[in-house]
Amino acid sequence: MFRKLLVANRGEIALRVLRSCRDLGIAGVAVYSEVDRDSLHVRHADEAYLIGPGPASESYLNAAKILEVAKKARVDAIHPGYGFLAENADFAQACRENGITFVGPSPEAIRLLGDKIKARRLMSEAGIQVVPGSKELATTNMAALAAHRIGYPLLVKAAAGGGGKGIRAVYRAEELPMALEVAGREAGSAFGNGALYLEKFLETVRHVEVQIIADYHGNVVALGERECSIQRRYQKMIEESPSTAVDEALRQRLMEMAVRAGEVADYANVGTIEFLLDEEGNPSFLEVNTRLQVEHPVTELVTGVDLVADQLLVAEGEPLPYRQEDIKMRGWAIECRIAAEDPFNEFLPSVGRVSFVSEPGGPGVRVDSALYDGAYIPHYYDPLIAKLSVRGRDRAEAIRRMRRALREFKIVGISTNIPFHLQVMDNVHFIAGTLDTGFVEKHFRLDQQEELENEEIALVAASLLAHSKRKEARTSSAQASRSGGPWRLQSRRTGLRERDWGMRRMAWRKST
């Protein structure tokens, strides 16, 4: 077992990994930027080190600084979480060269599958259907010829892309040159690689993915599917497991394809194989995410697997503690990504201080969060601030539970997308399970803003009242301490009330 592990991330995922380390008896080391000095992941770590100012390029993306801290703290391993350096093959290679275990796939696997063009070719050669597309585009003329062959509409996509960056939809030939220029510039800025390719834009499709985990002993296990069709600008917002579009026969087919993808890539550790399902339910390979996913809790809730703990076991060279036949999906799980965004103002990020937070609880509710009263939400990072996941015996119960949990989740001081999630949970198409990747554009409405603003006013009033009561309780506690304890204080108050009443009674008698 590892003795000490550094988490090269922040927020809720850093806290999640640190808690798993504590469960396993591993000392946890945190890193933090100047704006994250008071963050929960710093407080929960056994050791914590400052790695730079707020901008990610100067802190969480500073691989050299993180490795310097890792060597100084004498850690055995580094867990990258997701985002930042999680899919950076050079960082994984540097860990290897410094004798530190990278908790994730090998640098070779990251390079192979992180290049979307190479990954598509590998899967096609393995007999897995891929979304129609092109090779890397060397020139604008080459792009025009490929676009004519594929047919419009299509997507211009970054070969090294992820997170919805470096993607542009093209509906007509005259739009292609500008899309290539913009996507290439964005890809170069985000990934340091401006390579592009074309992919057929399948508009009425579902986005379904399969979680896999593989060890170094030849075992690759698929942990069921997740439905990820509720998206905005190619970024997922709500995920659930299982999918309403997948029956048992299709599930087996998807899992077989995912396991095959892991095998041909010589994959080890956790990964996600993403597919698009057309209206007839035919799957086509989309890409591989070579890391732990934001939405991993829904898989954990329906399978009972602890993916982070199993990541650590695999990274240490241990065999998986289960086989494919051991995996059973039970119940239904839904995850809502809670982001510091204003859904009624084009989902613009909201920054500032959280003055009050109250997280939901109760049966079947899980909150992955690093929020607390007074937490500061900076503008430097992704707006994701929490993940709310629920499990029910069936989908109907999971939706009801999510609706209740969203209404219980109180965050004051910044705008969040909780009103958006509530609207989705009440949407008849979502309740019916008729989803596709255009769901948000088709069904999200702004006409409920006034009703939701009234609810927000009530929430602020309730939080202020709660704050006032806490202040009053602290004052009473201090008075009690000075006067000999709460029971003595209460006795004195009772005595004063009785004396006051006796004096009033005497005055009344004299007046009559």
N, C-alpha and C positions, 0 to 999 in steps of 0.2 A: 504494500500500500504506500502511496505517496506520503511523504512526511510533511511537505509544505507546498502550497499551490498559489500562484498569482493569478488574479482575475484581471485580464486586460480589457476592462469595460467599465460601465457605470450604470446607475439607475437600477431598475427592477431586475434585470438579468444578472447584474453583478451580485445583487443581494441573493437571488435564487441560487447561484453557484456557491456562494459563501455558506449558505445554509446547508447545502448538500455536503460540502466539505466538513462542516461541523458534525453532521450526522455520521460521517465516516471516520471521524477522528483525525482529519487532516487540517493542519493550520492554514488559515486563509490570509492572503496578502492582498490588499487593495491598492489601487493607484487612483489618483484624482487630480483634476485640474483645479486652478485657483477658484473657479466659481462653484466647484463641487466640494469645497472644503468641509462643509457641514452636512453632506449627504449621508443617508442612512447606510449605504454600503461601506462608507468609511468607518462609521460607528460600530458596525457589526464585524469588522475584520480584526484579526489578531495583530496585524501590522498594517500601516498605511503610509504611502509615500506620494509626495507631490511630484508631478511630472511635467508641469508647465502651465501656461495661461489658458484662458477659456477656449480659443479656437481649436477645433479637433486636430488640425494639421500640426499644431504645436504641443499637443498633449496625447490624446488617445490614438492618434495616427502616427505618433513619433515612435517608430519601432525601435530605433537605437536607444532612446531614453528608457523605454519599457524593459528592454533587455539589460540595460545597465542596472536598473532597479532589481530585476530578477536575480542577477548575479550577486548584487549587494545583499539581498535578502536570503540568498542561498536556497532558492526554491527548486523543487524537482520538476515542476510542470507549470505550464501556462494554459489557462482556459480563456479563449478569446470571446466567449459569448456569441452574439451575432452583431453584424455591422462592423464598423471600424476595420480591424485587421483579421476578422474571422475567415475571410476567403482570400487572404493575401499569401500566395505561395512563397514569396520571398521571405516573409516573416516566419512561416512554418519551417523553411529551409534554414534560416538563421537560428531558430530554436534548436534544431537538430545539430547544427555545427557547434553550438555552445553547450551541448550535452543536456539540454532541457527538453522534456517531453511536451510536444504540442498536442493539446487535447482536441483532436480533429483528424481528418484524413491526411494522407501523406502529401508533401509538396507536389509530387508527380500527379496525384489524382486531382488536386486542386487546379493545377495548370491545365490538365487535359479537359476536365469538365467545366472549368471556369471559362474556357473559350467556347462560346456557344456553337461556333461553326464546327470545331473539332468534335464536340459532343454530339451534334446532330449526325455527323458522318459516322461516328462510332456506333450509334444506336441503329442507324440505317443498315450498316454492315452486319449488325447482330440480329437483323430481321424484325426490328421494332419500327412500327409506322411512325414517321415524323411529320410535323406540319410542313407543307410544301414551302420551299424557300430557295435561297441562292447560296453561292459561295461568297467568300469575302470580296467586297467591291473595290476594285483597284482604280476605276475611273468612273466618271459620270456616264459615259457612253455604255460601259459595261452594266451599270445600274439600270439604264434605260432598256437595254436588251433583256435583262433578267426580269424587269417589271412587266414587259410585254409578254414574256413567256408565262410568268406566274399569274398575271391578271390582277386588275384593280378590284376592290381596295386592297392595299397591302400595308405592311409596317416596315419602316426603316428601324433597324435595331442595332444596338452596340454589341459587338462580339464579346466584349468583356463586361457586359452590363449586369444590372441588378437593381432592385428597389424602384423600378419604374423609370429609371434615368436612361437617357440616350435612346428614347423611343419616340417615333413620330408616325402618325397615321397619314396615309396618302390615298386620296380618292380619285385623283386625275393626274395624267402625265405631267401637266404643267406645274404641279405642286412638288414634283420629285426633287428638282435641284435644291430648292430652299430647304426641304426636309432633310436632305443629305447634309447640307451645310450646318444646320442647327443641331441635328443629332450628333454629327461628328464632333462639333465643338463641345457639346455637353458631355459626350463620352470621354473626350480627351481630358476635360477638367475634372470629371468625377473619378475616372479609372486610370488616367495616365495612358490610355490606349484609345485612339480614335477609330479603330477598325469597325466597319459596318457590314451588315448583310441585310437581305430582304426576306420577309416572311409573309405568307398569305394572311390577310386580315380576315379571320373567321369571326363574324360579328355575333351571330346567335349561338354562342357556345358556353359551356360551363368550364370552370377552372377547377380541376380535381387533382389532388396530389396524394402520393403514397409515401408514408414515413418508412424508411429502412434503417436498420442498424446492422453492422457487420463487424466481426472480430478478425483476428489474425490467424484463426484456425480453420478458415474456409466456410464459416457459417454466416449466411446473409438471411436476415429475418425481416419480413414486411409486417408492419403494425397497423394495417388497415388504411383507409382513405380519409381525406379531409376535403370538405367542400369549401372553396375559397372564391366563389363567384361574386360576392359583394365587394366590389372594388371601385376605387375612384382614381383615374389617371394611372391605371395599372398597379396601384398599391392596394393591398388587401385591407379590409376594414372589419369584416366579420367572418369567422370560420366555424365550421361545425363538423362533427364526426358522429356517425357515418354521413353519407350524402344521400339525399332523397332520389338522386338519379341513378344510384348504383344498387342493383340487386346482387344476390349471392354469386351468380354466374359471372357477372361483370367484375365483381370484387376479386374473384379468384384470378380472372384474366389480368386485371390491373396489377395485382400483387406479383403474379408471375413475371410480368414485364418489368416491374420495378426490381425484383430480385435479379433478373437477367441483366439489367442495366448495372447493378452493383457488381455483379460477377465479371462482366466484360471490362469494367473500369478498374478491377483489382482493388475494390473499395474497402476501407475499414473505418469504423466509427459511425456517427449518425449522418444521415443525408436524406434529402427529399427529392423524389422523382416527380416532376410536374407534367400533367397531361391536359389537353383540351378534349372535351367531349362534344361532338356535334349533336344535332337534334335527333339523330337516330341512335345516339349512345355509343358511337364509334370513337375510340380513344386514339389520340396522336401525341407522341412525345413532344414536349415543349423544351424543358431544360432540367438541369440538376442543381440543387442548392447544396453546396458542400459544407454544411454547418448545421447547428441547431437552429430551428425555426422559431420565430416569434410565437407561432400558434401551436407549439408543442404541447401545451397543457391539455388541449382537447383530446389528443391521443392518449396522454397519461390517464385522463379521467375515464375513458372507455375501455382501456386495456389493463389498467393497474400497474403499468410499467413506469419506473422512474428513469427517464431518459438521461438526465444529468449524471446520476449515480452510475448508470450503465456505461456512459461515455468514459467515465474515469476508470472503470474496470477494464474496458477494452483498451484504453490508452496504456494501461499497465501491462498489457499482454495477456490478460485473463480471458478465458472463453466466455461466451454469453451464457447466462444462467438459465436460458430457455431455448426451445426450438420452435419452428414455425407452428407445429401442431399444438403447442402450449398457448398460443395467442387466441384469445376469445374476446370479441367486442361485446360489451354489455352496456345497455342504456344508450343515452344520447347526450352529447356535450356540445355547447356553443360557447364561443369566445368573442367578446367585443373588445376591440382595441380602443382604450380611452386615451384621447389625444388632446393636447392643449391647442385646440383649433376652434374657430367660430364657424359652425356649419351654416349660419345665416349670412355670412360675409365671405363667400367663396372659400370657406375652410382656411382662412388666413390664420397663421400661427398666433397664439396668445402667450405673451411672456409676462412675468411679474411674480409676485409673492402669493403663495397659497395662505390665506388668512385662517381658513378652517377646513378640515377634511374629516369626514366620517365615512368609513368604508362599510359595505354591506356584509352580512354574515348569514348564519342559519344553514339548514341542511342543503347539501349539494352546491354550495357557493365557494369559489376560490378566487382570491384577489392576489395578483402578483403586482406589487407596487412598492415604490420607495417614497411615497408621499407622507408628509406630516405637517402639522400646523406650523407655518412659518417657512416651509420649503420654498426655495426660489427656482423658478423655471426660466432658464436662460435661453437666448436665441441661437446659441451655437450648435445645438444638436437636434436630432429628430424629435418631433413634438409628442411622441408616444410617452405617456407618463404612468400608465397602469394597464393591466389586462384583467378584465373581469370574465371569469369562466364559470359556467354552471353545468351540472349534470342532472338529468332526469331519467325516470324509468323509460320514457319515450320522448319523442320530439315535442309533443304538445306540452308535457310537463316541463321540459327544458325551456321552452319559450315563456311559459308563465313564470317560471323561476327567474329567468333573465329579466323579464319585465319588472318583477318585484325588486330584484337586486339593483337594477339601474335606478329605480326611484329612490332606493335607500342610499345610493352613492351620492354624497354631498361634497362638493368641492367649491369653495368660495374664494374669490380673489382673482381668478382667471376664467376665461371662457373655455368650455370643453365641448366635445362632440357627443355628450350623453343625450341631448335632445334628438340628434340624428338617430342614434341607436334605438331610442324609444319609438321613434316613428317607424323604423324598420320592423320592430317586433309587433307593431299593430297593423302592418301592411298585409292586405289579404293575399297578395301574391307570395309574400315571404311565408306566411302561415301555411299556404297551400304547397309550398316547396317548389314553386315554378320559378326558377332562378336562371339568370345568365349574367355574363360579365357586363352587360349594359344596364343592369338593374337600377343602379343609383341614378343614372341619367333619365331613366324612364319613370321612376316612381318616387324620388325624393322631392318633396314640395316645400315651398317657403311659406305657405299660407297658414301654418300653425305657429308662426313665430310669436304672435301676441299671446296666445294661450300659454306657451312655454315660458315667455318672459314673466307672466303673472306667477307661474310656478317658481321661477327663479327669485322673484321678489319675496315670496313666502319663505323660500329657502334661506335667503339672507336674513330675514327677520328671525327665523328660528335659530340660526347660528349665532346671531347677536344676543338673543335671549339666553342661549346655552352658555355663551362666553360670560354674560353678566352673572349667571348663576354660579359659574365656576369661580368668578372673582369674589362673589358674596360668600361662597363656601370657604375660600382661602382666608377671607377677612374674619369669618366666624371662627375658623380653626385657630387663627392667630390670637383672637380674643380669648378663646378657650384655653389656649396654652398659657397666656399671661394670668388667667384667673383660676388656674388650678385644674383644668380639664373640662370636657364638654358637659359632664353630668353636673358638676358644681356650677358651671355657667348657666345651665338650664334651670337649676334650682334657684339661683339668684334672680333670673328673669321671672320665674313663677312668683317668687316672693315679692318682687317689685310690683308685678301686676296685682297681687292680692292686697298689698299695702295701698296701692293707688285706688283700688276699688273700695277698700275700707274708708279711706279719707273722703271719697265721693259720697258714700252712704251717710257718714256723719254730717257732711255739709247739707245733704238733702233733709235729714231729720231736723236740723236747726232751722232750716228755711220753712218748715211746715209746723 
